[in-house]
Amino acid sequence: MNAIREEPWTERFREAGTPYLSPRRVGDYLGLRVQELAERAHVHRNTPRTRPQAPQLQKYLQDILRVLAVATAVTGDEGRALFLIRNEPLRAFGYKTADTLVQEGRTDAVVAYLESLAGGAAG
């Protein structure tokens, strides 16, 4: 029996021929310039171009995509999820957005919060 294996969601953000995420592809998807990604990841503005594999940059890219994946599961729509993580103030976090919280290194808290919404435990 042949099993068709679904390609991972994050594969579309992979830098061709490498094991890391492409800052350009993630930035295009999020509607951000690469320099804006650098600012959000707290790295030098040239890092996405000259050292896209930099650990701190890759961690930010992984974290924002992780939050986006959970938000998509909660909302059922990628576009809506992207809008919400960039724009919806979260009362439980002092009305900061999920995007701001990821920039602050609070990804696990955002994921837990979103998963609680999916389970109906909060909101």
C-alpha positions as CSV (number, residue, x, y, z in Angstrom):
1,M,0.0,0.0,0.0
2,N,1.3,3.4,-1.0
3,A,0.8,6.1,1.6
4,I,0.8,9.7,0.3
5,R,2.6,11.8,2.8
6,E,1.4,15.4,3.2
7,E,4.1,18.0,2.9
8,P,4.6,19.9,6.2
9,W,3.0,23.3,6.3
10,T,6.3,25.0,7.0
11,E,8.0,23.5,3.9
12,R,6.8,26.4,1.8
13,F,8.9,28.7,3.9
14,R,12.1,26.7,3.5
15,E,15.2,28.3,1.9
16,A,15.8,26.1,-1.1
17,G,18.4,23.4,-0.6
18,T,18.9,24.3,3.1
19,P,17.5,23.1,6.5
20,Y,16.4,26.6,7.6
21,L,13.5,29.0,7.0
22,S,13.8,31.7,4.4
23,P,13.4,35.2,5.9
24,R,12.3,36.4,2.4
25,R,9.5,33.8,2.1
26,V,8.3,34.3,5.6
27,G,8.4,38.1,5.2
28,D,6.5,37.9,1.9
29,Y,3.8,35.8,3.6
30,L,3.5,38.1,6.6
31,G,3.5,41.2,4.4
32,L,6.8,42.4,6.0
33,R,10.0,43.6,4.5
34,V,13.1,41.5,5.4
35,Q,14.4,44.4,7.5
36,E,11.2,44.4,9.5
37,L,11.7,40.8,10.3
38,A,15.2,41.6,11.5
39,E,13.9,44.2,13.8
40,R,11.3,41.8,15.2
41,A,13.9,39.1,15.7
42,H,16.3,41.6,17.4
43,V,19.1,41.1,14.9
44,H,21.0,43.4,12.6
45,R,19.1,44.6,9.6
46,N,21.5,42.8,7.2
47,T,21.3,39.5,9.0
48,P,18.4,38.1,7.1
49,R,20.3,38.7,3.8
50,T,23.9,37.8,4.9
51,R,23.2,35.1,7.6
52,P,19.7,33.8,7.2
53,Q,20.6,30.8,9.2
54,A,21.5,32.9,12.3
55,P,20.0,31.1,15.4
56,Q,18.2,34.1,16.8
57,L,16.6,34.9,13.4
58,Q,15.6,31.3,12.8
59,K,14.0,31.1,16.3
60,Y,11.8,34.2,15.6
61,L,10.8,32.8,12.2
62,Q,9.9,29.4,13.8
63,D,8.0,31.0,16.7
64,I,5.9,33.3,14.5
65,L,5.1,30.4,12.2
66,R,4.2,28.3,15.2
67,V,1.8,30.9,16.5
68,L,0.3,31.3,13.0
69,A,-0.2,27.5,12.7
70,V,-2.1,27.5,16.1
71,A,-4.1,30.6,15.2
72,T,-5.0,29.0,11.9
73,A,-6.2,25.8,13.6
74,V,-8.3,28.0,16.0
75,T,-9.8,30.2,13.3
76,G,-9.9,27.7,10.4
77,D,-8.5,30.4,8.0
78,E,-4.9,31.4,7.4
79,G,-5.8,34.9,6.3
80,R,-7.9,35.6,9.3
81,A,-5.3,34.0,11.6
82,L,-2.6,36.3,10.2
83,F,-4.8,39.3,10.6
84,L,-5.5,38.4,14.2
85,I,-2.0,37.7,15.3
86,R,-0.8,41.0,13.9
87,N,-3.7,43.2,15.0
88,E,-5.9,41.7,17.7
89,P,-5.1,43.1,21.2
90,L,-5.2,40.3,23.7
91,R,-6.8,41.3,27.0
92,A,-5.1,38.5,28.9
93,F,-1.7,40.0,27.9
94,G,-2.3,43.7,28.7
95,Y,-3.8,44.2,25.2
96,K,-0.6,43.3,23.4
97,T,-0.9,41.5,20.1
98,A,0.3,37.9,19.6
99,D,3.0,39.4,17.2
100,T,4.3,41.7,19.9
101,L,4.4,38.8,22.4
102,V,6.4,36.6,20.1
103,Q,8.9,39.5,19.7
104,E,9.1,39.6,23.5
105,G,9.9,35.9,23.6
106,R,6.5,34.8,25.0
107,T,5.6,32.3,22.3
108,D,4.8,29.5,24.6
109,A,2.3,31.7,26.5
110,V,0.6,32.8,23.3
111,V,0.3,29.2,22.0
112,A,-1.1,28.0,25.4
113,Y,-3.6,30.9,25.3
114,L,-4.7,30.2,21.7
115,E,-5.1,26.5,22.5
116,S,-7.2,27.3,25.5
117,L,-9.5,29.3,23.2
118,A,-9.8,26.3,20.9
119,G,-10.8,24.2,23.9
120,G,-13.2,26.8,25.1
121,A,-11.4,27.3,28.4
122,A,-10.8,31.1,28.0
123,G,-12.2,34.1,26.1
